[in-house]
Amino acid sequence: MHYSIQTDHGHFIVEAVGREALGRGMKSLSARFGRAVNRALGRKGPVLAERYHLRVLRSPRQVRNALAYVLLNARRHLAKRRGRAAVRGERLDPASSARWFDGWARPHAALHERARAVAPAHTWLLRVGWRRHGLIAPTEVPGAP
């Protein structure tokens, strides 16, 4: 699983055996996320206002693009707000699973920062297949022309 949490939304790449397993997993993820947010903010009540949007990834290219989009989503939002020139450097988004991602084009020191907080991939597409289209540079801006 990989994720990126923004101020008003989140992106997740998850694997599931089928629709039922995905539904149960997303319900569990939503509950755990809600409890964590409420605990951190000292509040109660629902956190997520809407259901999740599902997109099934079927090809190596789709998986590679989704990984870049999710892991580099903060860069994308920054580029939209301030312009592409404002997005410099290779700083990884601390509100994402980028620090545990092992598919960066250049090794990153953050990979050794602490124990892995995301589950390793099980499917061929998410483990190996996407790499056919190139490793991901931490300087990319997803969705940029």
matplotlib code that plots the C-alpha trace (Angstrom):
import matplotlib.pyplot as plt

x = [0.0, 1.1, -0.5, -0.5, -2.5, -3.2, -5.1, -8.5, -8.1, -6.0, -4.8, -4.2, -2.9, -4.1, -4.2, -7.3, -8.3, -11.8, -14.5, -15.6, -12.1, -11.5, -14.7, -13.8, -10.3, -11.4, -13.9, -11.2, -8.8, -11.4, -12.1, -8.4, -7.7, -10.7, -9.6, -6.1, -7.2, -9.6, -7.0, -4.5, -7.0, -8.7, -12.1, -14.9, -17.1, -16.8, -13.7, -14.3, -17.3, -17.5, -16.9, -13.7, -13.3, -12.2, -9.9, -8.7, -5.1, -4.6, -1.4, 2.2, 2.0, -1.2, 0.5, 3.7, 1.6, -0.5, 2.6, 4.1, 0.8, 0.2, 3.8, 4.5, 1.0, 2.2, 4.6, 1.7, -0.4, 2.5, 3.2, -0.5, -0.5, 2.9, 4.0, 6.3, 9.4, 8.6, 8.9, 12.6, 14.7, 14.1, 12.4, 9.9, 6.4, 6.4, 2.6, 3.1, 4.6, 7.4, 10.1, 9.4, 9.1, 12.0, 11.4, 13.1, 15.4, 18.1, 18.6, 17.1, 18.4, 14.9, 14.5, 16.6, 14.9, 12.7, 10.8, 8.5, 4.9, 3.4, 2.8, 5.0, 3.3, 2.0, 0.9, 3.3, 2.1, 2.9, 6.1, 7.8, 5.6, 5.5, 9.3, 9.2, 8.3, 11.1, 11.9, 10.3, 12.4, 11.6, 11.8, 8.8, 5.7, 2.8, 0.3, 2.6, 3.0]
y = [0.0, 3.6, 6.8, 10.6, 12.7, 16.3, 19.0, 18.1, 14.6, 11.5, 9.1, 5.4, 2.6, -0.7, -4.3, -6.6, -10.0, -8.9, -6.3, -7.6, -7.6, -4.1, -2.9, -4.4, -3.1, 0.5, 0.5, -0.6, 2.0, 4.7, 3.8, 3.7, 6.9, 8.6, 7.5, 8.7, 12.1, 12.6, 11.6, 14.0, 16.9, 16.1, 15.8, 13.3, 12.4, 11.4, 12.5, 11.3, 12.9, 10.8, 7.4, 6.4, 6.7, 3.4, 3.1, -0.4, -0.4, -3.0, -2.1, -1.5, 2.1, 2.8, 1.5, 3.6, 6.7, 6.1, 5.6, 8.8, 10.7, 9.4, 9.6, 13.0, 14.5, 17.3, 18.4, 18.4, 20.7, 23.0, 23.3, 24.1, 26.8, 28.4, 27.3, 24.5, 26.6, 26.7, 23.0, 22.2, 19.7, 16.1, 16.5, 13.7, 14.4, 13.6, 13.0, 10.1, 6.7, 8.0, 7.4, 3.6, 3.5, 1.5, 2.5, 5.9, 6.6, 7.7, 6.2, 8.3, 8.6, 8.6, 4.9, 3.9, 6.4, 3.9, 0.7, 0.3, 1.5, 0.1, -3.4, -4.8, -5.3, -8.8, -8.4, -8.5, -5.1, -3.4, -5.3, -5.5, -4.7, -0.9, -0.7, -1.5, 2.2, 3.6, 4.3, 7.4, 10.5, 12.4, 15.6, 14.6, 16.7, 14.3, 15.5, 18.3, 18.8]
z = [0.0, -0.7, 0.4, 0.4, 2.8, 1.7, 3.7, 2.3, 0.7, 0.5, -2.1, -1.5, -3.7, -2.2, -3.3, -2.7, -3.8, -4.8, -4.3, -0.9, 0.4, -0.9, 0.7, 4.1, 3.8, 2.9, 5.8, 8.2, 6.8, 7.1, 10.7, 11.7, 9.9, 11.5, 15.0, 14.4, 13.1, 16.0, 18.5, 17.0, 16.9, 20.2, 18.6, 18.0, 15.1, 11.4, 9.6, 6.0, 4.4, 1.3, 0.0, -1.9, -5.6, -7.1, -10.1, -11.0, -12.3, -15.0, -16.8, -15.8, -17.2, -15.1, -12.0, -12.6, -13.2, -10.1, -7.9, -9.2, -8.7, -5.2, -3.9, -5.5, -5.0, -2.8, -5.5, -8.0, -5.7, -5.1, -8.8, -9.4, -6.7, -7.3, -10.8, -11.9, -11.3, -7.6, -7.2, -6.8, -5.0, -4.0, -0.7, -0.1, 1.2, 5.0, 4.8, 2.3, 2.1, -0.2, 2.4, 2.2, -1.5, -3.1, -6.7, -6.8, -9.7, -7.3, -3.8, -1.1, 2.5, 3.9, 3.0, 6.0, 8.4, 10.3, 10.2, 7.2, 7.8, 4.6, 3.5, 0.8, -2.6, -3.5, -7.1, -10.1, -11.3, -8.1, -7.3, -10.7, -13.7, -13.4, -13.4, -17.2, -17.7, -15.6, -12.0, -10.5, -10.0, -6.8, -8.9, -11.1, -11.0, -11.8, -14.4, -15.6, -19.3]

ax = plt.figure().add_subplot(projection="3d")
ax.plot(x, y, z, "-o")
ax.set_aspect("equal")
plt.show()
